[in-house]
Amino acid sequence: MIPNGVKHNELRQLVRSQLELLLESGNLEGAKSLLIPVQPVDIAEAIEGLPESSQLIAFRLLSKAEAIEVYEYLNTDVQQALIQEFKRQEVLDIVDKMSPDDRAKMFDELPAKIVRRLLSQLSPKERQATAILLGYGEYTAGRIMTPEYISLKENLTVSQTLERIRSLSNASEVVYYLYVTDSSRQLTGIVSLRDLVIAAPDTTLAEIMTRDVVFVHTDTDREEVARTIQRYDILALPVVDSEERLVGVVTVDDVIDIIEQEATEDIYALGGVQSDGDSYFQTNLLTVARRRVVWLFVLLLTNTVTGAIIRYNESLLQEVVILAAFIPLLTGTGGNVGAQSSTVVIRGLNTEEIQNMGAGKVVFREAAAGILLGLILGVMATVWAYFLQGSFQVAISVGISLVAIALLASVAGSALPFLFRSLNLDPALMSAPFITTAVDVLGVLIYFNIAKTILGL
């Protein structure tokens, strides 16, 4: 029995722990009763947290209707594991009742052999719907849309429309927006459920529909789809083909998944980790190491240049040994400034927040910020260096170098993402480790040259 007044996060953990205990003790009836009041998404999360040997048992406790809904929320690893354990008819019953877009998403992750077998055994209607979605590009609106929507003609009255909604509601995923099409299936308008409810019964759709419809094409990138739904604050976005015919709808729940996936990919890229779309913490350790070592190897080779610069200036360091003590301070600060600039610019590019500013204005702004930061930190570093060494010349060298390095780092961190974007590459590839390493190399070079000039060596 789940106690009242428990927070949602605590409730999910409680369900998972109680479910595991009940299954371990063999109390299947108790486990079944436990899951009755729980939401499908929370049941899916609880099953994912169980040992593999218990996942199938827990899933079989669900009714067929619950199982279909819960299955759509499971991650693909668990979905695939369950498919291999199910009897053939059980698999077909679940997969055939899934919404086409969720089914296509699952098929993207399954081995081709299993996908071909499942496709061949689906009902003709579901097989056709899934095949159409799988025929679109992987990261396009066509791939993530659902073909289950309600389209109507504009001469229908409100009462006729409501009757049609009642007859089609079970076959449609989207009922809060109604799409009006002409005889050629071209999208001509949209009616919200709210407008329909408050209108008089004999009013026609032509009188209340909005003709200025926001839509995307089947080949529109899914990130653009997400931005469009966010910009216009809508729950669903119609998708049309090259002839402007309505073919599907992208819903807000799919967009939330896209935003999460894209944000995860960008964060991994910023950290120099190749994700390949997989969950990092569910990936084999050897695979994780292989993906991370690529960037680390590149950075290792780059850092050897820093070592070469230090060796080249060995005579300077022998004369003024204390200069070596400030190398980590300067390179570390420069790397941090560059990482901050690249992070805010990459985010601005992804959200289109800086679209109207232009690259030059953004870089100039970050350069000004770099100088300001450099001056503040440079003064502090100068005082600190003088306190440690007692040499005014060394302290000035450190301070001036820090200003120059901060300026370099902010310009590099803000300009390089724009360069990558102009080359049709992901700006997030200009990752923090890359910028940090580049600034390390150039920062050391700047530091030694400034020190030589000021010290007269």
N, C-alpha and C positions, 0 to 999 in steps of 0.2 A: 504494500500500500504506500503510495507516494504522499507525504505530508503536505498540508496546505501552507502557503506563505513562503515557499521556496523559490528563490530567484531562478531565472530561466537557465543560466549557465550551470548553477548548482543542480538543477533538476536533470539536465542532460547527463551530468556526471553520475548522479544518483541512479538514473535509469540504467546506465551502462554497467555500473558496479553491481546493482541488484540483479540485473539480467544475467550477468556472468555467474553470480553466486547461485541463482536458481537453476541454471543449466548444469553447473558442476554438480549440484546435489540431485539432479535428475527430476526436479520439480517442474515438469513441462506445463502443467496446468497453471501453476503460479506464474511462470514466465509469460504465458499467453495472456493472462489477466493483467499483468503488469503493462503490457504493450497496448491494451485496448484504448486508454485515453491519450496516448502519446501521438504527437504529430508525425506524419510520414518522414519528414526530413530528419527529425530527432531519432526515429527508429533506425534510419539508415546510418546515422552517425554512431549509434550504439552498436549496431552490427559490425561496422568497420573496426570498432575498438575491441571486438572479441577475438580470441584465438581462432585461427583458421578452422580448426576442428569443430568449433561451436557456431560459426557463421551460418552454415547450411541449416543446422538444427533450428536456430533462431528464425531464419527466413521461412522455414516450412511451417512455423507456428502461425503465420499470417494467412488471412483469407486471400482468395485470388485477387479481389479488388484491391486490397491493401498491398499485396505483393507487387502488383503492377506499378502502383504509385511509388512505393518505397524503392523499387528497383531503379527507377529513373534518377533517384538521388544518390545512389551508391557510386563510389569512384570506379573507374574502369577496371582496375585490378581485381576488385571484389566481384564486379559484374562478370568478368571473364572466368574467375575461379568458380562462381556459382553455375555458370553455363556448362562448365565441364563436369559438374556433379549432377546436374538435373537430368531427368529422363527427357527424351526428345520432345514429347508432347508438352511437358511442363515449360520447356524453353519457348516453344512456339506460342503457347497461350500467353505468356508474359510479353514476349517481344512483339507479337502481332498487335497487342493492345496498347503498346507505347505510342506516344505522339510521334509523328514522323521526324520532327527535328531532333528530338531526344534520341530516337533510334539511329538516325544518321550520325549523330555525335558519338554514340557508342560504337557504331561500326567503324568509325575512323580509327579507333584505338584497338580493335580486335584484329587478330591475324586474318589475312585474306581468305584462307581456307575456311575458317569458321563463318566469315561474312558471306561467302558464296553459298555455303550450305543453308544458312538461315534465310538468305534472300530467296532462294529457290523454293523454300517451304512456307513462305508468307502467303497470305491471301492475295489474289491478283491486285486488288485495290491498294493494299498496303505496300506490296512489292513495287508497284508503279510509282507511288508517292515517294518511297525511299530512294528508288533509282534516280528519280528526277533530281532530288536534293543532292545526291552523291555525284551527279553529273556537273554540278557547279564547282567553281574554284574553292579551294580549301578555306580561305580566309575571306570569303565574300558573303554578301547578304543572302544570296541564293542558297548557300550551304546551311545557314542557321535559321532560315525562315520556316514557318509552319504553313502548310497549304490548307489548314483547317480554319477557315474564317467564314463569315456570312456576307454574301454579296446580294444586293437587291437592285431592283429597277426603280427609277425615280417616280414612276406613276403610281406606286403603291401607297395606300393610306397608312396612317399610324396604326390603326386597328389591325389591318392586314399584315403589317410588318411585325407587330407583337405576336400575332398568331404564328407567323413563319419562324420567329425566334424560338418560340416554345417547341416547335417541331424539329428544329435543327440544333438546339442548344447542346444536346449530348454528342453531336458530331462535330462541334466547333470548339476550338480552344479559346477563341477570342469572341466575346459577346458584348464587351463594353464599348466597342466601336463597330458600326455597321458601314460597309463600303458600298457605294452606289456605282454601278457600271452600266455602260450602254450595251447595245446588241453585239458589239465586237469585243466585249469584256474589257474595254478601256475604262480606266478609273476616272469618274467624273465628279465624285463628291464623297463626303463622309458625314455620318450622323452619329453623335454620341448617344449612349443609352439614356443619359440625363435629358437631353433635348427631346428624345422620343417619349419619355414618360410624361413630361410636362406639356406636351403638345396636345391639341384637340384630336379626338379619334379619327375625324374625317379629313385631317390635314394630310397632304401628300408629302412624300420625302423631298420632292423638288422644292417645296416651300421652306423647309427647315434645314436642309443639308448645307454644309460648307463646301463651296466649290474650289476654294484655294487650298488644295490638299498638299501636305508635305509628304513626299515619298522618296524612295531610293530605287536604284536599278539592281538587278540581280548580280551584276559584277562590281557593285560598290564595295569597297573595303569595309570589313566589319568594324574597324576603329571609327571610320566615318559614320557608320550606322549608329554606334554608341554615342558619338558626339551629337548627332542629329536628335536622337531621343532626349539626351540631356538638355540640349539647347531649347527645344520646344516643349519640354516638360510633358511628354505624352507617354501613355502606357503601351502603345503599340504603333508600329510604323509599317505602312503598306509597301510592298515590293512589286515593281513592275518589270516586264521584260523590255526588249529593245523596241517593241511596237506599242509600248505604254499600256499593255494589258496586265491586269492585276493577276499575279500568280502566287502571292503569299504574304505573310505578315511576320514581322520580327517583334517579339514581345519583350517587355522590360526585364523579365527574369533572365532571358538569354543575354541581354545587354550587361546585366550585373556580372554574369559569369565572364563575359568578354573583358570587361574592365579589370576584373581580378586577374585574369590570365595575362593580359597585356602589362599590367602593373608588375606582376611577378616576373615576367620576362625582362622588363626594363631594370628591375632591381637586381636580378641575377647578372644582367649585362654590365650594370654599373659596378658590380663587385668582381667582374672578370670571370664569371662562372657561366658556362654554357648549359642552358637548361633543356633545350630541345623539346620544350613543352611538357616535360615530365615533372612530377612532384619530386623536389630535391630529397625530401626526407623519406620517400618511399623507393628511392633508387638504390640499386646495388652499390656497395662501397667502392668496388673496383671501377665501376662506371663513373661514379662521382669523382674519384681521383683522376681518371683519364680526362674528364672534361675540365677539371680545374688546372691540371698540369700544363695545358696548352698555353694559357695566359702567363702562368708563373714562369714557364720556360722562356717565353719571349721577354718578360721583365728581367729575368736572371741575366740573359744575354745583354740587355740594354744597360743593366747596372754595372756590367764590366767596363762600360765606357766611363762611368764615374770613377772607377778604380784607376783607369788609365790616366785620367786627368789629374788625379791626386799624385800618381807616380811621377807624372811629367813635372809637377810642381814640388817635387821632393826637396829640392834645395831651398825653396822658400820656407817650407815647413821646418826644415832643420834650423834655419835662422830664427824663425818666430814660431816656436812649437805650439804656442797657445792658440794659433789660428785653427788648428785641427779640432780644438774643443768646441768650436762654434759651428762646425759643418752640420751636425745633426739638427741643431736648432734652426738653421737657415733652410735646409732642404725639407725638414718636417713642416715648417710653417708655410713654405711655398707650396708644398703638396696639398696641404689642407685648404689654402686659399683657392687653388686651382680646382680642387674637388668640389668646393662650395659653389664656385661659379658654374662649373659644368652641370651640377645637379639642378640648380635653379633654371638654367637655360634649357636643359633637356625637358624638364617638367613643363616649362613655358611653351616649348615646341609641341609637346604631346597634347597639351590642353588648348593650344592655339591662343593662349593668353598674350603672346608677344607677336602674333601674326601681323598686326598693323604697325608695329614699331620698326620693323626692318632690322637686318643683321647689323648694319653700321651703328645704329642708335643703341642697340643692346650691348654691343662690344664696347662702345664708348662709355656707356654707363658703368659697365663692369670694370673698365680700365680706371675710371675715376674712383670707383669704390676701392679698387686695388691700391691706388696711390694713397687714399685716405687711410686704409688699413695699414699700409706699409709705413706711413709716417707715424701713426700711433704706436705700432709695434716696434718700429725702428728706434724711436726715442727711448722706449722702455729697454730695448736690447742694448742700446748704447750705454745707458746708465748701468745696466747689469754687467756688461762686458768690462766697463771701467772699474766697477767695484771688484770684479774677480781678478783682473789683470793689472790695473793701475796704469795701463798704457792708453793715452788718449787717441793715438793713431789707430791702434787695433780696434778700440771701441767705435771710432768713426767708421772704420772699414766695415765692421759688422752692421752698424746702423744703416749706412748707405746701401749695402748689399741687400739688406732685408727689404728696403723700399723698392729696389730694382726687381728683386725676385717676386715680390707681391704683385707688382705691375705685370711682369711677364706671366705669372701664373693665372691672374684674372683674365688677361687677354687670351691666353691659350685655352683656358677652361671655357670661355664663352664663344670664342671664334671657331674652334675645331668642331663642335656639334653642328654648326651651320655648314661647315665644309662637308662633313659627312652627309648631311641631308641633301646638299646640292649634288652629291655623287650617287644619290638614291640608295644610301646606306642608312641603317638605323643609327640615329644620333647616340643612343645608349651604348653603342659599341665603343664610343669615346669614353671608356670607363675610367673610374677614379684611379685604379692602379696604373693605367697607361699614362694619364696626365701627371700623376705623382712621380712616376719614373722619369718622364721627359723633363719635368721641372727640376728634379734632382740633378740630372746631367748638366742642364744649362745653368742651374743655380750655382753649382760648384765652380763652373767655368767663370761666371760673373764674379763670384766672391774672390777668387784668386787674382783676377785681373784688377779689380778695385783695390785689393790689398797691396798688390805690387805698385800700383800708381801712388797710393797714399803713403806707403812706407818707403817709396823710392828705391825699390829693389829690382 
